[in-house]
């Protein structure tokens, strides 16, 4: 009797019946389906985590920008009080100093300050005489009767107002024309 090789012995041990092969195939398909299901589950979780991370990054960037904007806005408000002081100094300079080089230097510093504010997105609000009163941009502090102007029209700008980009950060203080001739009592 011829001795069988190891390979021949293993071939005889294999069960190649169709039922056994179908059972193995079904097991392999079940394992594949389970692995695919787990992979899909992990992919969905990864996509959800990635979306949450992107949202987190966006939110923190917006918060950081907002906080920097608030800090910048606070500083701008303080600088605006210096700009007001320049306005008063230039408007009230004595006539004798009108052509003085020192007074011109002060006016030049004021222009530099205005350019700095403009470079940061700060612009003055329109509130000169003849402008219509807008409660979103102006704060009426005086009502002036007998001006001959329409009711609600700005007669004088008392303090300049400013906006930062598209948002009012300080309304202009204005005197507004009131109806009437000024002959009656003021309430």
DAVENHU-V11033 format. One record per pair of residues at least 24 apart in sequence whose C-alpha atoms are under 7 Angstrom apart, sorted by sequence separation. I is the first residue (numbers start at 1). GAP is how many residues later the second one is. D is the distance in Angstrom with one decimal. If there is no record, write none. Layout:
i->I gap->GAP d->D
i->I gap->GAP d->D
//
This chain:
i->86 gap->24 d->6.3
i->130 gap->24 d->5.6
i->152 gap->24 d->5.6
i->153 gap->24 d->5.4
i->129 gap->25 d->5.1
i->130 gap->25 d->6.4
i->152 gap->25 d->5.4
i->128 gap->26 d->6.8
i->129 gap->26 d->4.7
i->151 gap->26 d->5.3
i->152 gap->26 d->6.4
i->127 gap->27 d->7.0
i->129 gap->27 d->5.2
i->150 gap->27 d->6.6
i->151 gap->27 d->4.9
i->128 gap->28 d->6.3
i->149 gap->28 d->6.2
i->151 gap->28 d->5.2
i->128 gap->29 d->5.8
i->127 gap->30 d->6.1
i->147 gap->30 d->6.3
i->137 gap->31 d->6.6
i->144 gap->31 d->6.6
i->139 gap->32 d->6.0
i->141 gap->32 d->6.3
i->142 gap->32 d->6.9
i->143 gap->32 d->5.8
i->144 gap->32 d->5.9
i->145 gap->32 d->5.9
i->138 gap->33 d->4.9
i->139 gap->33 d->5.9
i->140 gap->33 d->6.0
i->141 gap->33 d->6.0
i->142 gap->33 d->4.6
i->143 gap->33 d->5.0
i->144 gap->33 d->4.8
i->145 gap->33 d->4.5
i->137 gap->34 d->5.0
i->138 gap->34 d->4.7
i->139 gap->34 d->4.9
i->140 gap->34 d->5.0
i->141 gap->34 d->6.0
i->142 gap->34 d->6.2
i->143 gap->34 d->5.8
i->144 gap->34 d->5.4
i->145 gap->34 d->5.9
i->146 gap->34 d->5.7
i->137 gap->35 d->6.4
i->138 gap->35 d->6.0
i->139 gap->35 d->6.1
i->140 gap->35 d->5.8
i->143 gap->35 d->5.7
i->145 gap->35 d->5.7
i->146 gap->35 d->3.9
i->124 gap->36 d->6.8
i->125 gap->36 d->5.2
i->138 gap->36 d->6.6
i->140 gap->36 d->6.3
i->145 gap->36 d->5.9
i->146 gap->36 d->4.6
i->124 gap->37 d->5.8
i->125 gap->37 d->5.2
i->145 gap->37 d->4.8
i->124 gap->38 d->4.4
i->125 gap->38 d->6.6
i->123 gap->39 d->5.6
i->124 gap->39 d->6.4
i->122 gap->40 d->6.6
i->123 gap->40 d->5.5
i->122 gap->41 d->5.6
i->123 gap->41 d->6.6
i->122 gap->42 d->4.5
i->121 gap->43 d->5.5
i->122 gap->43 d->6.2
i->121 gap->44 d->5.0
i->127 gap->45 d->6.7
i->125 gap->47 d->7.0
//
